[in-house]
Amino acid sequence: MPVAPEIRISNARDIDAIVSMYPLAFPDEDLVPVVRQLLAEPELALSLVAIVDDQVVGHVIFTTCAVEGSDLRSSLLAPLAVAPGFQRQGIGSEIVKAGLQRLIDSGVEVAFVLGDPAYYSRFGFVPDSKVQPPYPLPAEWYTAWQSQYLGDASRSYAGKLAVPSQWLDPALWAP
Ligand SMILES: CC(C)(COP(=O)(O)OP(=O)(O)OC[C@H]1O[C@@H](n2cnc3c(N)ncnc32)[C@H](O)[C@@H]1OP(=O)(O)O)[C@@H](O)C(=O)NCCC(=O)NCCS
């Protein structure tokens, strides 16, 4: 059944709850180091939490990036996690939509994500073959690299996505 979480920007008091949630949501991946590094750079990363009954039950980060050779204002959605006991209740959708609206409000023009198109297409993401991810993806992942134009659709752009150092680890982009 859908729940109505409070969605807000995370603060220092949320960090322990955020990093505790990741190993539960992603038992086979260690995202805690990159999450900690991004949380330490608030000017670079928009970090939102979903709160239910005063508990952090969802988290997402949007990192400021750039398309090489362009001044397009760009953002990378990752990672996204919902606490296992709260999944499939609409919380992931609410927090992603809230983040995309904040990007639009602040003039970001395009958002990128690497993830399951069956999930991200519901927010308007479509496979992107114009902008390359920081590391090459295997062919079976091509449709998982997606973007969504948030700004003036008349702008054209192409190139490689330049990401900040926290994302410069091929393991974060590997199957
Ligand atoms: C993926 C995740 C963030 C989605 O959040 P959520 O709150 O559970 O999702 P929502 O309730 O907003 O949406 C549920 C819908 O998404 C679908 N869905 C959930 N997880 C999915 C996944 N990994 N792939 C594709 N679809 C998924 C459900 O089938 C459901 O579809 P329906 O609306 O047609 O019934 C959450 O399940 C999670 O943290 N999973 C573990 C970590 C993970 O796999 N993260 C991947 C991010 S790329």
The ligand as an SDF file (V2000), in Angstrom:
LIG
                    3D

 48 50  0  0  0  0  0  0  0  0999 V2000
   14.6630   -0.0440   -6.7650 C   0  0  0  0  0  0  0  0  0  0  0  0
   14.0690    0.7010   -5.5910 C   0  0  0  0  0  0  0  0  0  0  0  0
   14.8340    1.9680   -5.3290 C   0  0  0  0  0  0  0  0  0  0  0  0
   12.6290    1.0790   -5.9700 C   0  0  0  0  0  0  0  0  0  0  0  0
   12.0350    1.7740   -4.8920 O   0  0  0  0  0  0  0  0  0  0  0  0
   10.6160    1.3120   -4.3770 P   0  0  0  0  0  0  0  0  0  0  0  0
   10.1560    2.2840   -3.3590 O   0  0  0  0  0  0  0  0  0  0  0  0
   10.7010   -0.1040   -3.9690 O   0  0  0  0  0  0  0  0  0  0  0  0
    9.7840    1.4280   -5.7330 O   0  0  0  0  0  0  0  0  0  0  0  0
    8.3460    2.0740   -5.9590 P   0  0  0  0  0  0  0  0  0  0  0  0
    7.4120    1.5710   -4.8990 O   0  0  0  0  0  0  0  0  0  0  0  0
    8.4500    3.5270   -6.1480 O   0  0  0  0  0  0  0  0  0  0  0  0
    7.9770    1.4620   -7.3510 O   0  0  0  0  0  0  0  0  0  0  0  0
    7.5670    0.1320   -7.3770 C   0  0  0  0  0  0  0  0  0  0  0  0
    7.5250   -0.3000   -8.8010 C   0  0  0  0  0  0  0  0  0  0  0  0
    8.8540   -0.4090   -9.2600 O   0  0  0  0  0  0  0  0  0  0  0  0
    9.0890   -1.7270   -9.6640 C   0  0  0  0  0  0  0  0  0  0  0  0
   10.4430   -2.0350   -9.2290 N   0  0  0  0  0  0  0  0  0  0  0  0
   10.9150   -2.0330   -7.9820 C   0  0  0  0  0  0  0  0  0  0  0  0
   12.2300   -2.3490   -7.9920 N   0  0  0  0  0  0  0  0  0  0  0  0
   12.5510   -2.5190   -9.2960 C   0  0  0  0  0  0  0  0  0  0  0  0
   13.7490   -2.8660   -9.9610 C   0  0  0  0  0  0  0  0  0  0  0  0
   14.9010   -3.0930   -9.3150 N   0  0  0  0  0  0  0  0  0  0  0  0
   13.7110   -2.9640  -11.3010 N   0  0  0  0  0  0  0  0  0  0  0  0
   12.5760   -2.7310  -11.9780 C   0  0  0  0  0  0  0  0  0  0  0  0
   11.4190   -2.4180  -11.3970 N   0  0  0  0  0  0  0  0  0  0  0  0
   11.4050   -2.3160  -10.0670 C   0  0  0  0  0  0  0  0  0  0  0  0
    8.0540   -2.5760   -8.9750 C   0  0  0  0  0  0  0  0  0  0  0  0
    7.7780   -3.7230   -9.7150 O   0  0  0  0  0  0  0  0  0  0  0  0
    6.8750   -1.6450   -8.9470 C   0  0  0  0  0  0  0  0  0  0  0  0
    6.2460   -1.6620  -10.2120 O   0  0  0  0  0  0  0  0  0  0  0  0
    4.6800   -1.3490  -10.3780 P   0  0  0  0  0  0  0  0  0  0  0  0
    4.4840    0.0700   -9.9050 O   0  0  0  0  0  0  0  0  0  0  0  0
    4.4430   -1.5200  -11.8470 O   0  0  0  0  0  0  0  0  0  0  0  0
    3.9970   -2.3240   -9.5050 O   0  0  0  0  0  0  0  0  0  0  0  0
   14.0370   -0.1460   -4.3030 C   0  0  0  0  0  0  0  0  0  0  0  0
   13.2490   -1.2730   -4.5120 O   0  0  0  0  0  0  0  0  0  0  0  0
   15.4220   -0.5750   -3.8430 C   0  0  0  0  0  0  0  0  0  0  0  0
   16.0860    0.1460   -3.1150 O   0  0  0  0  0  0  0  0  0  0  0  0
   15.8400   -1.7740   -4.2570 N   0  0  0  0  0  0  0  0  0  0  0  0
   17.1360   -2.3070   -3.8590 C   0  0  0  0  0  0  0  0  0  0  0  0
   18.2440   -1.4880   -4.4030 C   0  0  0  0  0  0  0  0  0  0  0  0
   18.1850   -1.3620   -5.9080 C   0  0  0  0  0  0  0  0  0  0  0  0
   17.9920   -2.3380   -6.6240 O   0  0  0  0  0  0  0  0  0  0  0  0
   18.3490   -0.1540   -6.3970 N   0  0  0  0  0  0  0  0  0  0  0  0
   18.3690    0.0300   -7.8080 C   0  0  0  0  0  0  0  0  0  0  0  0
   18.4730    1.4230   -8.1530 C   0  0  0  0  0  0  0  0  0  0  0  0
   19.1060    1.4090   -9.8190 S   0  0  0  0  0  0  0  0  0  0  0  0
  1  2  1  0
  2  3  1  0
  2  4  1  0
  2 36  1  0
  4  5  1  0
  5  6  1  0
  6  7  2  0
  6  8  1  0
  6  9  1  0
  9 10  1  0
 10 11  2  0
 10 12  1  0
 10 13  1  0
 13 14  1  0
 14 15  1  0
 15 16  1  0
 15 30  1  0
 16 17  1  0
 17 18  1  0
 17 28  1  0
 18 19  1  0
 18 27  1  0
 19 20  2  0
 20 21  1  0
 21 22  1  0
 21 27  2  0
 22 23  1  0
 22 24  2  0
 24 25  1  0
 25 26  2  0
 26 27  1  0
 28 29  1  0
 28 30  1  0
 30 31  1  0
 31 32  1  0
 32 33  2  0
 32 34  1  0
 32 35  1  0
 36 37  1  0
 36 38  1  0
 38 39  2  0
 38 40  1  0
 40 41  1  0
 41 42  1  0
 42 43  1  0
 43 44  2  0
 43 45  1  0
 45 46  1  0
 46 47  1  0
 47 48  1  0
M  END
$$$$
